[in-house]
Amino acid sequence: MFCKAYSAAIHGIEGLIVSVEADVSDGLPAFDMVGLLGSEVKEARERVRIALKNSGFMLPAKRITVNLSPADIRKEGTAFDLPVAIAILAAFGHVCEENLGDYLIVGELSLSGKINRINGILPIVYAAKRQGFKKCIVPKDNAREGAVVEGILTYGASSLSEAVSILNGNSEIEPEHVDVSGLFNNSRTEESVDFSEVVGQLAAKRAIEVAVAGMHNILMIGPPGSGKTMLAKRIPTIMPELTFDESMEISKIYSIAGLLDQQALITKRPFRNPHHTITTTALVGGGASPKPGEISLAHLGVLFLDELPEFMKNTIEVLRQPLEEKSVTIARLNASYKYPAGFMLVAAMNPCSCGFYPDRSRCSCSINMVKRYLGRISQPLLDRFDISIEALQINYRELNTQKTPESSAQIRARVSKARQIQQERYKGQGIYFNSQLTPRTIKKYCHLEAEEQALLEEAFIRMNLSARAYHRILKVARTIADLDDSDRISARHISEAICYRSLDHKYWGE
């Protein structure tokens, strides 16, 4: 007898529907599985056979053949254990075949018949809804995650026997329910960190506000203890709150990476802070079974690289293409996997090995040592930073001040207003932030009058700027004007944008 169940595989961050076909016939007893299978899927044969026995299903000696279709897509992972077992039981008459067409089934089986949690439930259930499925059976531990997707019923099963009961209509298990609006309301409670905790550093705070408003990459340079890391960790608190669609997009990535745990949904902007010993694969993604890396986990949030020169040069150089394209593609022999990488890059570094250059009262580094240290960062990567700012050492008077600095909520209000201006300006053009402007669109949206043209020309000649630096100044000036709610870019906006380029010459001598 022939029966078909439905499951799904992960391809990039999307779910791909897979048909699990089981045929039972007379002949020499055997259990074969075909369909371009990875090693974990091939091992499912033994897990399924023993799980069926330990769940009380005594199957007669028959020839069993299971095909996972489409056969030209490689199947990876352990999510096919449960649908394979269900398809076989349906072929033997233990499961009502008529009900299988409504269900998408995923789950890993233990030898006892227990269903273990898997990664990637969110994109799988999302794909099931798109393909018209009415119900899903997932591991009990994944049920809350799957229930986030509205318009489809998600059942959590803890064992093979429970899954069979659900399919036969004999179970009292109810579909899982998650209050999505409640999750977002809970995330709006007071943040654990806030910009009001940062005293001093007014120039750095202003630069960060400009960077977040236009989604510009920012580099902070300063001595140890000046508050660079403290500032960076508070950047997500001044970003606009996540929309539901943005939350779903981030949650899919975390689901595939197995980082959702019991959260069900990511409701806050990501902040990823990898150590400088990180490998290239861990940073951009990949591996034998491709998984998203840190740059994808930081999607729609912040990727913070502390002590930038300490990272392996080959590792940080691979950031150049994702920073431009906002995605990363992992190529394999049988397929290619595309992961989003629309993050804001924030980096911090000391100006030299000891950290105190150019303060010669404390810095003992020679000029060659300083150049060698700064030379670990290539000019093409440095060019990806629209803003570079100096974090100065805090003095005692600033630390002892009684004045309360601005809170994250106050700064976020200005940032949100500036971003709204950008979205209205670029509506329908595939541009969302000023940082995404191209040379052609810069001419259209960054028009300068004679006074501003003269100021920028003088800076271009004096500072020996490149064409790329010229365009970066215009994009940042456009963001500063948006923060001022000004349609016109004034000389004051240009001057401030030029200041965010001055450190290139102070330290690198550009």
ABEGO torsion letter per residue (X at the ends): XBBBBBBBBBBEABBBBBBBBBBBBBEBBBBBBBGGBBAAAAAAAAAAAAAAAAAGBBBBBBBBBBBBOBAABBBBEAAAAAAAAAAAAAAAGABBAAAAAABBBBEBBBAAGBBBBBBGAAAAAAAAAAAGBABBBBBAAAAAAAAABBGBBBBBBABAAAAAAAAAGABABBBBBBBAAAAAAAAABBBABBAAABBEGAAAAAAAAAAAAAGBBBBBBEBBGAGAAAAAAAAAAABBBBBAAAAAAAAAAAAAAGAAEAAGBBABBBBBBBBAABBAAAAAEEEABBBBBAAAAABGBBBBBBGAAABBAAAAAAAAAAAAAGBBBBBBAABBBBBBBBBBBBBBBBABAAGAOABAAABABBAAAAAAAAAABBAAAAAABABBBBBBBBBAAAAABABBBBBAAAAAAAAAAAAAAAAAAABGAGBABAAABBAAAAAAABBBBAAAAAAAAAAAAAAGBBAAAAAAAAAAAAAAAAAAGBABBBAAAAAAAAAAAAAAAAAAGX
